[in-house]
Amino acid sequence: MTVTLAGCGSSSGSGDVTLKLVAADYDVAGGESSKKYWADLAAAFESKNPGIKIDVQIESWNDVDRKVAEMVKAGTAPDVAQIGAYADYAAADKLYSADQLLSVPVQSNFLRPLVDAGEHKHVQYGLPFVASTRLLFFNKKLFEKAGIREDPKTWDDLRADAVKLKANTDAKYPFALPLGPEEAQAETMMWLLSGGDGYTDTVGNYAIDSPQNVSTFTWLKDNLVDKKLTGPVAPSKLNRKEAFAAFTRGEVGMLNGHPSLMQAAEKAGVDVGKVALPGRNGKAKSAMGVADWIMGFKQNGHRAEVGKFLDFVFSDKNVLDFAGQNGLLPATVTASETMEKDPKHLALREFLQELPTSVLPPVGKTSWAAVSENIKGNIGKAVEPGGRPATVLGRIGRAATAAERAE
């Protein structure tokens, strides 16, 4: 039996081909690790593939999506872009689909939730580059001081533990709830999932104001915010960056966090506990997953060469090297299994275990960018004094449905 792979053959005729790659800089400390990673990977690929050169351009996360958008608009799209979003390009028919680029073993090796999130109208265009999940973090020293001896497993535990933290410690934020405009859409999704629902229904339509979601935010308002267990800054004004910084200073008892926060807090001397997100009556059915994306643009006609390069990018060694050096999770099954068994990555094990059943935001919808901005700007109002969760979620939900119909 013979199998024709998408990466076989040439789409660009004879002669050397240079692929333009634009990628994001993950080195938050201002170092050169991302540049070195891509330079080394490009050199290794070129040595194995004479006739294909890789021209690497690294941009900061503040600029990379805008720079790629400008290149596409100017008619000079890169061959490969590693950025934060793909849906608009997929909708405009500017991207190769995954099955046009990747060999069958590579395409079938992505974790299922990441494949689902990489689909626009049921076709995969976004290739998950790296991922992360979210866990509940707590300050072990503050827990001990408060007399809390068991990890929280339910929402009732969260409320009871926050009460103890407020009464028995100097924690400024017994439970930090960042619903400010920086990244409220992520905090919101974590709570919706732990309440048993999410942003979309079983067929993928927005269901932001479902009865379960309204009940979730009603619980948050009644049991944490109104009881003054969320600290001195109103959740609608508290941004994630500020909440994370407070956790690294030892001022937060509990909050939802990701692997980078764990590393920063431990460097600052905080003894970090972490557990799967509690749900109403036990562990949440799903954690929130997040992915960054890599994609191949059609404009230059280098389908075969791009496919060959991306097959190389997604080899276990390359996937593990990048994820490991940045404290992130691999997007592939085989690399995830390898990382989970590696004692060197023990601190990431709980995050890895949540990834296969995680749920990602609906990034395959072109409407998601506008819906996400609406959530960022307004969801905090649901828990303000006098706020009505049903009213706020209803308004956001109706706008989301209208945006989806306009896609």
Phi, psi and omega per residue, in radians:
M1 nan 2.348 3.084
T2 -1.975 2.551 3.127
V3 -2.161 2.171 3.088
T4 -1.530 2.101 -3.099
L5 -1.616 2.598 -3.089
A6 -1.071 -0.539 -3.062
G7 -1.452 -0.010 -3.084
C8 -1.466 2.708 3.117
G9 1.448 3.080 -3.122
S10 -2.154 2.432 -3.135
S11 -1.899 0.084 -2.972
S12 -2.271 0.256 3.100
G13 1.327 -2.867 -3.074
S14 -1.478 2.915 3.111
G15 1.639 2.928 -3.121
D16 -1.215 2.620 3.076
V17 -2.147 2.336 3.037
T18 -1.917 2.119 3.095
L19 -1.646 2.290 3.077
K20 -1.591 2.119 3.112
L21 -2.005 2.195 2.986
V22 -1.968 2.197 -3.065
A23 -2.363 2.750 -3.110
A24 -1.481 2.616 3.096
D25 -1.608 2.020 -3.116
Y26 -1.650 -0.039 -3.056
D27 -1.436 1.612 -3.062
V28 -1.177 -0.323 -3.137
A29 -1.494 0.044 3.117
G30 1.432 0.279 3.141
G31 -1.488 -2.848 -3.038
E32 -2.014 0.328 -2.989
S33 -1.118 -0.713 3.138
S34 -1.171 -0.738 3.122
K35 -1.083 -0.742 -3.137
K36 -1.164 -0.712 3.140
Y37 -1.000 -0.906 -3.068
W38 -1.235 -0.601 3.089
A39 -1.121 -0.773 3.130
D40 -1.152 -0.746 -3.136
L41 -1.116 -0.757 3.137
A42 -1.083 -0.750 3.140
A43 -1.105 -0.726 3.140
A44 -1.148 -0.706 3.124
F45 -1.144 -0.793 -3.114
E46 -1.073 -0.640 -3.135
S47 -1.154 -0.484 -3.134
K48 -1.652 -0.195 -3.061
N49 -2.343 1.272 3.121
P50 -0.994 2.399 -3.132
G51 1.748 -0.192 3.067
I52 -2.108 2.098 3.088
K53 -1.898 2.633 3.115
I54 -2.044 2.074 3.073
D55 -1.723 1.892 -3.000
V56 -1.701 2.299 3.042
Q57 -2.217 2.057 -3.132
I58 -1.802 2.292 3.127
E59 -2.242 2.646 3.107
S60 -1.155 2.749 3.106
W61 -1.072 -0.443 3.114
N62 -1.188 -0.437 -2.992
D63 -2.032 -0.355 -2.873
V64 -1.120 -0.729 -3.136
D65 -1.148 -0.714 3.122
R66 -1.142 -0.739 -3.122
K67 -1.083 -0.758 3.129
V68 -1.143 -0.737 3.119
A69 -1.038 -0.712 3.120
E70 -1.145 -0.697 3.115
M71 -1.103 -0.758 -3.140
V72 -1.122 -0.779 -3.134
K73 -1.089 -0.608 -3.119
A74 -1.412 -0.052 -3.133
G75 1.418 0.307 3.131
T76 -2.150 0.858 -3.104
A77 -1.035 2.510 3.020
P78 -1.212 2.868 3.032
D79 -1.309 -0.648 -3.117
V80 -2.367 2.347 3.069
A81 -2.257 2.342 3.077
Q82 -2.011 1.738 -2.953
I83 -2.468 -2.879 -3.003
G84 -1.650 -0.289 -3.055
A85 -2.646 2.616 -3.078
Y86 -2.256 -0.298 -2.881
A87 -1.068 -0.733 -3.108
D88 -1.093 -0.692 3.129
Y89 -1.201 -0.660 3.097
A90 -1.124 -0.764 -3.126
A91 -1.117 -0.519 -3.138
A92 -1.534 0.127 3.107
D93 1.062 0.666 -3.140
K94 -1.764 -0.120 -3.053
L95 -1.987 2.612 2.898
Y96 -1.321 2.509 3.020
S97 -1.326 2.828 -3.098
A98 -1.010 -0.714 -3.084
D99 -1.303 -0.223 3.019
Q100 -1.438 -0.293 -3.038
L101 -1.905 -0.827 -2.875
L102 -1.675 2.614 2.959
S103 -1.165 2.748 -3.091
V104 -1.023 -0.798 3.141
P105 -1.065 -0.626 3.141
V106 -1.252 -0.821 -3.113
Q107 -1.089 -0.637 -3.089
S108 -1.389 -0.052 -3.060
N109 -1.628 -0.105 3.116
F110 -1.274 2.534 3.054
L111 -1.128 2.427 -2.989
R112 -0.991 -0.798 -3.135
P113 -1.063 -0.526 -3.133
L114 -1.324 -0.597 3.034
V115 -1.083 -0.834 -3.133
D116 -1.004 -0.756 -3.110
A117 -1.245 -0.374 -3.138
G118 -1.508 0.089 -3.088
E119 -1.710 2.371 2.956
H120 -2.000 2.060 -3.087
K121 0.907 0.801 3.000
H122 1.251 0.267 3.034
V123 -2.155 2.311 -3.100
Q124 -1.443 2.101 3.043
Y125 -2.038 -0.606 3.139
G126 -1.479 2.137 3.089
L127 -1.719 2.075 -3.072
P128 -1.179 2.141 -3.069
F129 -1.553 -0.958 3.003
V130 -2.468 2.866 -3.072
A131 -2.449 2.965 2.941
S132 -2.697 2.863 3.046
T133 -2.212 3.098 -3.114
R134 -2.100 2.481 3.060
L135 -2.258 2.877 2.986
L136 -1.444 2.162 3.087
F137 -1.749 2.574 2.988
F138 -2.509 2.697 3.140
N139 -1.525 1.911 -3.044
K140 -1.076 -0.652 -3.135
K141 -1.115 -0.768 3.116
L142 -1.174 -0.666 3.090
F143 -1.057 -0.766 -3.138
E144 -1.117 -0.743 3.137
K145 -1.116 -0.576 -3.134
A146 -1.428 -0.132 -3.131
G147 1.411 0.397 3.128
I148 -1.585 2.075 -3.016
R149 -1.901 -0.174 3.139
E150 -2.183 2.569 3.087
D151 -1.152 2.474 3.105
P152 -1.184 2.360 -3.119
K153 -2.124 -0.322 -3.110
T154 -2.349 2.958 3.077
W155 -1.095 -0.634 3.093
D156 -1.064 -0.665 3.078
D157 -1.088 -0.754 3.132
L158 -1.013 -0.823 -3.125
R159 -1.111 -0.804 -3.117
A160 -1.122 -0.714 3.141
D161 -1.190 -0.658 3.108
A162 -1.122 -0.656 3.082
V163 -1.082 -0.785 3.136
K164 -1.142 -0.690 3.116
L165 -1.112 -0.717 -3.141
K166 -1.180 -0.667 -3.066
A167 -1.373 -0.543 -2.926
N168 -2.061 -0.003 -3.131
T169 -2.361 3.049 3.082
D170 -1.716 0.358 3.123
A171 -1.049 2.176 3.119
K172 -1.229 -0.597 -3.113
Y173 -2.146 1.647 3.063
P174 -0.949 -0.789 2.992
F175 -2.354 1.985 3.122
A176 -1.428 2.207 -3.053
L177 -2.181 1.458 -3.063
P178 -1.377 1.645 3.082
L179 -1.906 0.370 3.042
G180 -1.293 3.025 -2.943
P181 -1.248 -0.132 -3.107
E182 -1.135 -0.929 -3.106
E183 -2.625 0.744 -3.120
A184 -1.099 -0.440 -3.121
Q185 -1.129 -0.535 3.123
A186 -1.323 -0.835 3.111
E187 -1.025 -0.722 3.115
T188 -1.052 -0.811 -3.091
M189 -1.107 -0.667 3.114
M190 -1.029 -0.752 -3.132
W191 -1.236 -0.685 3.119
L192 -1.091 -0.724 3.113
L193 -1.145 -0.739 -3.138
S194 -1.199 -0.349 3.045
G195 -1.514 -0.002 3.042
G196 1.724 0.065 -3.139
D197 -2.294 -2.458 -3.103
G198 3.015 -2.874 -3.115
Y199 -1.347 -0.470 -3.054
T200 -2.222 2.805 3.117
D201 -1.563 -2.988 -3.015
T202 -1.197 -0.303 3.100
V203 -1.871 0.172 3.010
G204 1.605 0.088 3.076
N205 -1.489 2.605 3.102
Y206 -1.019 2.395 3.094
A207 -2.485 0.809 -2.994
I208 -1.114 -0.584 -3.098
D209 -1.771 0.575 3.077
S210 -1.101 2.741 3.114
P211 -0.965 -0.683 3.136
Q212 -1.120 -0.736 -3.132
N213 -1.163 -0.698 3.071
V214 -1.080 -0.732 3.117
S215 -1.086 -0.676 3.121
T216 -1.058 -0.852 -3.104
F217 -1.272 -0.480 3.031
T218 -1.137 -0.724 3.099
W219 -1.095 -0.783 3.137
L220 -1.010 -0.835 -3.117
K221 -1.116 -0.841 -3.039
D222 -1.237 -0.630 -2.939
N223 -1.794 -0.417 3.127
L224 -2.012 -0.908 -3.026
V225 -1.273 -0.926 -3.117
D226 -1.127 -0.441 3.101
K227 -1.469 0.082 3.091
K228 1.026 0.765 3.120
L229 -1.831 0.113 -3.073
T230 -1.914 0.193 2.988
G231 1.686 -3.111 -3.006
P232 -1.351 -0.307 3.130
V233 -1.796 2.240 3.133
A234 -1.003 2.408 3.135
P235 -0.891 -0.623 -3.138
S236 -1.173 -0.293 3.134
K237 -1.872 -0.171 -3.055
L238 -1.556 2.051 3.090
N239 -1.571 2.716 -3.113
R240 -1.002 -0.765 -3.109
K241 -0.990 -0.749 -3.138
E242 -1.203 -0.710 3.133
A243 -1.122 -0.755 3.133
F244 -1.120 -0.730 3.118
A245 -1.086 -0.704 3.108
A246 -1.123 -0.632 3.103
F247 -1.128 -0.713 3.133
T248 -1.200 -0.368 3.073
R249 -1.520 -0.007 3.137
G250 1.408 0.351 -3.056
E251 -1.745 -0.038 -3.055
V252 -2.070 2.291 3.076
G253 -1.348 -0.847 -3.113
M254 -2.508 2.605 2.962
L255 -2.934 2.854 3.079
N256 -1.473 2.283 -3.043
G257 -2.473 3.020 -3.122
H258 -2.159 3.054 -3.020
P259 -1.000 -0.637 -3.109
S260 -1.135 -0.638 3.089
L261 -1.135 -0.703 3.113
M262 -0.984 -0.804 -3.126
Q263 -1.141 -0.760 -3.121
A264 -1.128 -0.734 -3.123
A265 -1.153 -0.753 -3.140
E266 -1.142 -0.629 3.059
K267 -1.100 -0.560 3.141
A268 -1.451 0.004 3.094
G269 1.590 0.197 3.098
V270 -1.475 2.266 3.078
D271 -1.470 1.837 -2.953
V272 -1.658 2.226 2.925
G273 -1.773 2.604 3.126
K274 -2.580 2.410 3.138
V275 -2.458 2.822 3.031
A276 -1.029 2.598 -3.098
L277 -1.015 2.199 3.067
P278 -1.160 2.588 3.048
G279 -1.933 -2.961 -3.123
R280 -1.010 -0.798 -3.054
N281 -2.223 0.295 -3.099
G282 2.777 -2.962 -3.110
K283 -0.931 2.376 3.102
A284 -1.023 2.537 -3.113
K285 -1.099 -0.633 -3.113
S286 -2.484 2.513 2.959
A287 -1.604 2.861 3.038
M288 -1.453 2.312 3.022
G289 -1.855 2.740 3.111
V290 -2.411 2.497 3.092
A291 -2.426 2.629 2.907
D292 -1.841 2.755 -2.869
W293 -2.158 2.640 2.969
I294 -2.214 2.544 -3.008
M295 -2.635 2.742 3.118
G296 -1.961 2.195 -3.130
F297 -1.563 2.510 -3.082
K298 -1.367 -0.399 -2.831
Q299 -0.892 -0.749 -3.028
N300 -1.553 -0.060 3.057
G301 1.246 0.408 -3.077
H302 -1.721 0.780 -3.029
R303 -0.994 -0.852 -3.061
A304 -1.130 -0.734 -3.116
E305 -1.218 -0.709 3.087
V306 -1.081 -0.756 3.125
G307 -1.068 -0.751 3.134
K308 -1.100 -0.723 3.131
F309 -1.141 -0.770 -3.112
L310 -1.213 -0.591 2.993
D311 -0.975 -0.712 3.129
F312 -1.201 -0.749 3.122
V313 -0.961 -0.678 -3.039
F314 -1.619 0.302 2.957
S315 -1.159 2.629 -3.078
D316 -0.947 -0.753 -3.097
K317 -1.045 -0.847 -3.104
N318 -1.174 -0.700 3.114
V319 -1.093 -0.812 -3.110
L320 -1.193 -0.660 3.128
D321 -1.044 -0.831 -3.075
F322 -1.238 -0.828 -3.121
A323 -1.068 -0.767 -3.093
G324 -1.105 -0.749 -3.074
Q325 -1.288 -0.278 -3.123
N326 -1.950 0.123 3.125
G327 1.121 0.576 -3.125
L328 -2.026 3.105 -3.056
L329 -1.868 2.475 3.076
P330 -1.158 2.647 3.140
A331 -1.625 -0.056 -3.069
T332 -1.945 2.697 -3.104
V333 -1.090 -0.882 -3.037
T334 -1.167 -0.701 3.125
A335 -1.202 -0.628 3.099
S336 -1.112 -0.753 3.128
E337 -1.108 -0.696 3.115
T338 -1.133 -0.783 -3.128
M339 -1.120 -0.697 -3.093
E340 -1.111 -0.538 -3.127
K341 -1.486 -0.204 -3.037
D342 -1.487 2.045 -3.141
P343 -1.002 -0.442 -3.134
K344 -1.107 -0.443 -3.098
H345 -1.942 0.496 -3.109
L346 -0.973 -0.642 -3.082
A347 -1.155 -0.331 -3.124
L348 -1.667 -0.008 -2.970
R349 -1.056 -0.772 -3.127
E350 -1.107 -0.647 3.099
F351 -1.133 -0.758 3.131
L352 -1.067 -0.686 -3.094
Q353 -1.178 -0.441 3.131
E354 -1.455 -0.380 -2.979
L355 -1.110 -0.757 -3.076
P356 -1.086 -0.405 3.127
T357 -1.943 0.234 -3.091
S358 -1.289 2.879 3.048
V359 -2.157 2.312 -3.137
L360 -1.768 2.743 3.039
P361 -1.021 2.769 -3.082
P362 -1.341 1.103 -3.033
V363 -1.253 -0.226 3.097
G364 -1.333 -0.153 3.112
K365 -1.570 2.299 3.069
T366 -1.176 -0.349 3.107
S367 -1.343 -0.247 -2.986
W368 -1.084 -0.633 -3.112
A369 -1.025 -0.791 -3.140
A370 -1.231 -0.713 3.128
V371 -1.104 -0.762 3.132
S372 -1.045 -0.748 3.131
E373 -1.117 -0.644 3.110
N374 -1.124 -0.747 3.103
I375 -1.092 -0.807 -3.128
K376 -0.976 -0.745 -3.044
G377 -1.417 -0.307 -2.959
N378 -2.246 -0.351 -3.012
I379 -1.110 -0.535 3.134
G380 -1.067 -0.424 3.132
K381 -1.141 -0.389 -3.112
A382 -1.137 -0.435 -3.096
V383 -1.962 0.149 3.091
E384 -1.262 2.771 3.067
P385 -0.952 2.235 -3.101
G386 1.396 -0.038 3.136
G387 -1.243 2.657 3.129
R388 -2.126 1.840 -3.124
P389 -0.901 -0.733 -3.104
A390 -1.088 -0.679 -3.128
T391 -1.195 -0.812 -3.092
V392 -1.166 -0.834 3.129
L393 -1.150 -0.589 3.101
G394 -1.105 -0.731 3.139
R395 -1.143 -0.776 3.114
I396 -1.130 -0.721 -3.121
G397 -1.108 -0.740 3.136
R398 -1.140 -0.692 3.110
A399 -1.152 -0.648 3.129
A400 -1.144 -0.762 3.125
T401 -1.090 -0.722 3.113
A402 -1.114 -0.707 3.138
A403 -1.149 -0.662 3.135
E404 -1.152 -0.693 3.138
R405 -1.153 -0.463 -3.110
A406 -1.468 -0.085 -3.101
E407 -1.097 nan nan
